[in-house]
Amino acid sequence: MQDDKAILEQLNVQIGIAETNGDLKWLVDVIASEFAFRRANGKIDGAVGFLKAVKPSDPRTTKIKSIDVYGDRAVVTCLVTMGDRSFHNIRLLIRQDGQWKLLGWANEPQ
């Protein structure tokens, strides 16, 4: 079995791929039952608002900066680049029923 950091790295890269592809089904499966998302413009959405905005888009590149695991909680920081725009992301994940789920996500322009 992969260690948690490797799983979390792969999961966070896949989040960007799913956003780029507009893959709502995959994203729904990775979001926790409660979810908060801070957009780069400062607006805060829940799961419904976040998912409504997901549509196929320009490719994203996700570069993981750090992964810190605290038992069944993890904080991942990453830089997401779309074209000439970059965004610093802080993501809070929890382990639910043996799977890592996205609980919170704060996004800010780089």
C-alpha positions in Angstrom: 0.0 0.0 0.0 1.3 3.5 -0.9 2.2 5.7 2.0 -0.2 8.6 2.8 2.1 11.3 1.3 2.3 9.5 -2.1 -1.5 9.0 -2.1 -2.1 12.7 -1.2 0.3 13.9 -3.9 -1.4 11.8 -6.6 -4.8 12.9 -5.3 -4.0 16.6 -5.4 -2.5 16.4 -8.9 -5.6 14.5 -10.0 -7.8 17.3 -8.6 -6.3 19.7 -11.2 -6.8 17.1 -14.0 -10.4 16.6 -13.0 -11.1 20.3 -12.9 -9.5 20.7 -16.4 -11.6 17.9 -17.8 -14.8 19.1 -16.1 -15.0 15.7 -14.3 -17.8 16.4 -11.8 -18.3 12.7 -10.9 -14.7 12.3 -9.8 -14.7 15.6 -7.9 -17.9 14.7 -6.1 -16.3 11.4 -4.9 -13.3 13.2 -3.4 -15.2 16.1 -1.6 -16.1 15.5 2.0 -19.8 15.6 3.1 -19.1 19.2 4.2 -16.8 21.4 2.1 -15.6 25.0 2.0 -13.8 26.6 -1.0 -12.3 30.1 -1.0 -12.0 31.3 -4.6 -9.0 33.4 -5.8 -11.3 36.4 -5.8 -12.1 35.9 -2.1 -15.6 34.5 -2.6 -16.4 31.4 -0.4 -18.5 28.6 -1.8 -19.7 25.2 -0.5 -19.7 22.0 -2.6 -22.6 23.0 -4.8 -21.2 26.4 -5.7 -17.7 24.9 -6.3 -19.1 22.1 -8.5 -21.4 24.4 -10.5 -18.3 26.3 -11.7 -16.4 23.2 -12.9 -16.3 23.0 -16.7 -13.7 21.8 -19.1 -11.0 24.5 -19.3 -7.4 25.3 -20.1 -4.9 22.7 -18.7 -3.8 23.1 -15.1 -0.4 22.1 -13.8 -0.2 21.3 -10.1 3.1 21.5 -8.3 3.0 20.2 -4.8 4.9 22.4 -2.3 4.3 20.5 0.9 2.3 17.7 2.4 1.9 17.4 6.2 0.0 14.4 7.6 -1.4 14.4 11.1 -3.1 11.0 11.6 -6.3 11.2 9.7 -5.8 14.9 8.7 -3.5 16.4 6.1 -2.6 19.8 4.8 -1.3 20.1 1.3 0.1 23.3 -0.3 0.5 23.5 -4.0 0.9 25.9 -6.9 -1.6 25.6 -9.7 -0.8 27.2 -13.0 -3.2 27.8 -15.9 -1.6 29.5 -18.8 0.1 32.7 -17.4 -1.8 32.7 -14.2 -0.7 30.9 -11.0 -2.6 30.2 -7.8 -1.4 29.2 -4.3 -3.6 26.6 -2.8 -3.9 25.3 0.7 -6.0 22.2 1.0 -7.2 20.4 4.1 -8.0 16.7 3.7 -9.5 14.2 6.1 -9.6 10.4 6.0 -13.2 9.2 5.9 -14.0 5.5 5.7 -10.4 4.8 4.6 -10.4 7.4 1.8 -8.9 10.9 1.7 -11.6 13.5 1.2 -11.2 17.3 0.6 -12.7 19.2 3.5 -11.4 22.7 2.8 -9.5 24.6 0.1 -8.2 28.2 0.2 -7.1 29.6 -3.1 -5.2 32.8 -3.7 -3.6 34.4 -6.8 0.2 34.0 -6.8 
